[in-house]
């Protein structure tokens, strides 16, 4: 049995949003809204599986938005949200989840603490709904004229994910087919099952209009954080005389001997790959490209660095800048610095102004001073 599954409802057409592309596939910070939403649940430690419910016409949009994400294959929705949720729930029966969280695809800023609160509430209650108390004064109007002030005491704005014990919510949807209700907790109300409130968040707003998307862009820009990763690598010079060049930061440089390594032994790109992976908490180069795997024997290290850059973007991040320091007595780096900067920028698909390549010696000290090998240090700043 799977403990908790997140079901993301992305089958709507977003008529209030306008345009040809549904709101869940609109670009937010250059990344589809749906991908932001899915990634939030993948980042949650207490979510075991994620599945999206999509419109049959949106298969290509979905595949582009969620490419590479480790989630269940999507299921097609129906004519209404209620039907889409039911079809999504029925598709999960083989997984036998204990709990299910049903979330709107157009709420990309769902925070971990909101997810935690819903799941914890389900340990005691059959249903849980994140909500925030109404803060504004409420007025009732008729024909555009205020006729009454409504007390806001006890009033809350409902959000998602709405959480349920799976067997209960599946039964509710199957018993109440055809009764078009605005959210899943209303089905629970009809069956007399209790739903408790858990803390919501003002940031967990729903993108419904183009103005909401502009608000989301502002929110995203204001809440990005910059992470720093560092990398270090060393390769010794070979003594077999097989090569008369070294590859550093993607550039081949003539030298009396080459560097030993399972791949092309590019210490600069190896260190930089580790720095990028470290910035997003994605392990190290050895985990992604193990030297025990023969497919990487002699491989060009630009493949490693491009993979790390892809992971950064897959997680919604941007590479702010990178800085590589090569440590060696020879060969001389200065004449090749511009070419190295250009090559690194090309691999990372960033401007050369965001790339720094430097070189230093150890004044004859240590293994680099004895010209036994080359070392490299790298730093990478990533905004996510």
N, C-alpha and C positions, 0 to 999 in steps of 0.2 A: 504493500500500500504506500502511495506517495502522500506525504504529509500535507503540503500546501501547493496549490497551483494558482497562478495568476492568469485570468482570462481577460484579454484586452479586446474590447469591442471597437472594431474599426470598419464596420460595414456601412456606416452612414454616408450620405451624399453631401451633407453640409450645405443645404440650399441657402441658408442665411449668410454663408460666407461668400458665395458668388464665385465666378470663375469656372474653368474647366477641370481643375484639379481639386479633389476633395481636401478639406482642411488638414486631415491627418497625414497627407503626403506633401503638404506645403513645406518649403524650406524654412527652417528656423536655425539661424546661425550657419547656413549652408548645409544643414542636415535635415532630412525629413522629420516632421514632428513625431511620427510614429516611432522612428528609431530612438529618439530621445526617451519616449515613454517606455519602450521595451527595455532599453538599457538600464533604466532606473530599477526595474524589477530584477534584471539579471544581477545588478549590483547588491541587491538585498540578500543577506545571508540566509534568511529564513523562507525564501521562495525556492521551491524545488524545480518546478517546470513553468514555462510560459507558453501560452498559445494565443494566437490572434484570430478573431472572427472578422472576415473581410467580405467585401462585395465581390461577386463573381467577375465583374468587369475590371476589377483592380488588381488582378494577379500580377501583371507586369510591374505596376507601381509598388506593390508589396514586395516583390522579389528584389527590386532595386533598393527599397528602403531598408530591408532587413537582411541583406546579403551578408553572409559570414557570421551571423548571430546564432548562438547555440540555443535554439528554441524549437518547439514542436512545429510540425507542418501546419499551415493555417487550415481553417474550416470555413466554408462559405456560409454567409448569413442569409436572412430572409427578408421579407418585405418591411418588417418593423423591427425596432430595437428588441422588443420582447421576444420575437421569434428568433432573432439572431442569437440572443443570450441562450435561449433554450437549445438551439442547435449546437452552440458551443459547449454547453454543459453535457449534452448527450454524447458529444465526441470524447469526453473525458472519462466515460464510465470504465473503460478498460484499464485506466490508471488508478482507479479506486482512491481518489484523494480523500483525505479527512476533511480538509478545509479548501474553499475556493474563494479567491478575491476577484471581483468583477470590476473592471476599471475602464473608464472612457479613454480612448486613444488620444483624444485632444486635450488631455491633462498631462503635459510632459514634465511638470515640475513636482511630481509626487516625491516626497521626502521619505527617507528610511524610517524616521521616527513615527510618521503617520502609518506606514505599513506595519511597523511593530505594534502600534497601539491597536490596530484592527485585529491582528492575529492574537494578541494577548487577550483581548476581550472575548474572542471565540472560545477560550478555555473555560469561560463561565457562562456565556450566552450563546444561543443558536445563531444570532445575527448581530452584526456590528456595522455602524455607519459613521465615518468621520465627518465632523461638522464643525462649523465655527458660529458663535453666537451673532445674531443680528445686532449691529452697532448703530445703524442709522435710524432716525425717527421715521416711522411708517405712516403714510397717509392713504386714505381711501378716497377715490375720486369718482364722480359721475359727470359725464359730458365735459371732462376737463376741469371740473371745479371740485375743490377739496370739500368733502362732506363729513370726514371723521379722521381722528388720529387713532391709529391702532397701536395698542401696547405691544412693545417688542419683548416683554418678559416671557421667557420660555421659548422664544423663537430662534431657530437655527437655520443656517444655510447648509444644505446637504452636499456632500462631495462624494467622490469615489477614491479608492476602491471600497465597495461595499462587500463585507465579508460574511460568509455563511458556512455552516456545516454542509458539506456537499450533498449528502442524501436529502436533507431538508429542502434546500433550494431547488434541486432537480425535481423533487416531488411537487413543489409549489408551481414551478413552471409548467409541468406536464398536466397538472390538474386545472390550471387556470388559462389554458390555451384560448386565445381569442379575446380575452379581457385586456384591452390595451391600457396599461398602467405606465406611469412616467418613470418609475425606477423599481429596482428589484425588492426593496424593502416593503413596497406596497403589497406585493404578493404574500409576504410573510404576514402582514397585517390581516389580509383576507382569511388566512388560515389560523389566525390567533397565536402566531409564534412571536416571541418577544425579540425586539431589536434594541440594542443599547447604543448610546453615542460614545464615540471615542474622539480624541482631539484631532481636529483637522488643521489646516494651515492656510493662511491668506495667500501663500505662494502657489497653492494647489488650484489655481483657477483654470477654467475651461476656455479653450480657444474656440469661439463661435463666430466671430466677425473678423474682418480685416483689421479693425482697430485692436481687437484682442491679440492678433498676431504681432502688431507693432508693439504692444505692451510686453508681449513675450520676448521680443528681440531686446527691448530695453532691460528686462529682467535678466535675461541670459548674459548680456554684456556686463551688468552690474555684479553678477554673482559668480563669474568665472574666477577660478583660482589658478595661480601659477605654481607649478611643481618643478623641482629641480632634481635631475638624476645625474649620477657620475659613473664613469666607466674607466677601467684600467686594463691594459693588455701588454704582454711581453712576447716577443718571439726571438729566438736565437738565430744567428747566422748559420747557414748550412756549410758543411765542409766538403760536400761531394762535388762541388764545382758544376752542378747541373744547370744552374741559372747564373746569368751575369746581370741581373737586375733585381730590384725590389719594387713591390707595389705598396705605395703609401697614399692614403686618402684617395684611392681610385686612380692614381697616376703611376705609370711605370717609369722607374728611374734607373739609368745604367749604374751598375755597381760591381765591385769585384766578386761578389757572391750574393746569393739570394737568402731569403728567410725560410726557416723550417716551419711547417704548419700543415694541418690536415686540409685546409682550404688554401687560398692564395697568401695567407699569413699577413694580411694588411692590418697592422696593429692599429692604425688610425681609425679605420672603419669599424674594427672590432670594438674598440673602446667606445666609439660613438654609438654603436648599436646598443651596447650595454647601458649607456647613459640614457638613451631614449626609453628602453625597456624599464629601467629603474624609475624613471619619472612617472610612469603609469602603473607601477607595481606589477609588471608582467614578467618577472623572473629575469633570466640572463640568457645570453646568446647560446650557451651550452644546452639549455632546455629546449630551445626552438630548433637548433641545428647541431645535434650531438655529434661529436667527432667519431663516435662508434658507427655512425651511419655512412656507408660508402658513397651514398649519393652526393655528399658534400665534399668528397675528396677532390681537391683542386678547384673547388667552386670559387667564383668571383664574389668577393665580399659585398659588392654593391647589392646583391640579392638579399643579404642579411639586413643591411641598412634600410633598403626599401620596404622589407617586411615590417621592421620596427616602426617606420613612418606610417605604414598602412594601419597598424594596430592603434597608433595614436589617433588617427583620423576616425577609425572605426568606433572609438570611444568618445567621439565628439570633441577631440582636442585639436589644437593648432600648435605647431612648433614655433616658438618665439625666436629662439636663437640657439646656436650650438658653438662650442669652443673646443678645439682640439690642440693639444700640445704634444709634439713629437720629441722624444728624448733620445739623442744619438750623437756620436762624434762624426759619423759619416753615414750616408752621403749628405751633402749640403742641401738643405731644404729651401733656402731662399729663392733660388732660381725657378723653383717649381710651385711656389706658394699660390700664385694666382690661378694656375691650372687646378690645383687641389681645391681651392675655394669654389671654383666654377663647377668642378665635378661633384663635390658634396652637395652644393645647391641644386644641381640637376637631379641627383638621386632623391633628395628630400622634397623636391618640388617647392622650394622656397627661394626667396631673393638672395643673391650673393652677399648682400649687405647684412644678412642674418647669420653668416658663416664666418668663423675666425679659425685660421690655422696658424699656429706658431711653432717654433722649434727652439730647443735649448740643449745644452750639453751638461754633463755632470763634472766638468773640469777634470776629466781623466779618472774620476773615482767610480768604483763599482763596476758591474758587468758591462754597462753601456760605455763607461770610460775606457774599459779594456777592449772595446769594440767587439764584444762577444754577441751583441744583439741590440735590438731597438725596443724601446718602451713607448707607450702613449697613454696620456690621460685625456679625458673628455668630460665636458659638462653640457647638459642640455636643459633648456627651460621650455616647458610645455604648458600651455594655457588650456585648462579643461573645466 
